[in-house]
Amino acid sequence: MNNELFNTIMTAVVLPLLVAVSGYLIAYLRKKAAEVTANIENQTIRFYIEEANEIVFQAVETLFQTYVDDLKKKGQFTKEAQQEAFNRAKDITLQLLSAEAREILIEIYGDLDLWIKTKIEQAVKQNKDFRQLT
């Protein structure tokens, strides 16, 4: 009789309780796994965007030092020279961007050329503002 009571209690109480608890545990573990995956993806995206931003700013700074400043001193920084400086900054950026960074920028922003153009213009403005302060 003792065995029958034990089997009845196990079947009626403990097994349903274990099933319910394991369901909650599985849901919790899935949620945590999704959070970890999202965090890793966010860190990866953030890394490549920061890398791309740094590349653009380096390209603009390099051109200011080697091309723009020299033309400005000579009074030859024309619209054509400005376009040439932009094209050179864009070329440097495209050469230095990794394939992964390109893919992420396209995935997030859609148009890589537009993103680069916008960032170059931002970098030029910041560079001009900084130079005016010094």
Beta strands, then each sheet from edge to edge (+ up, - down):
end
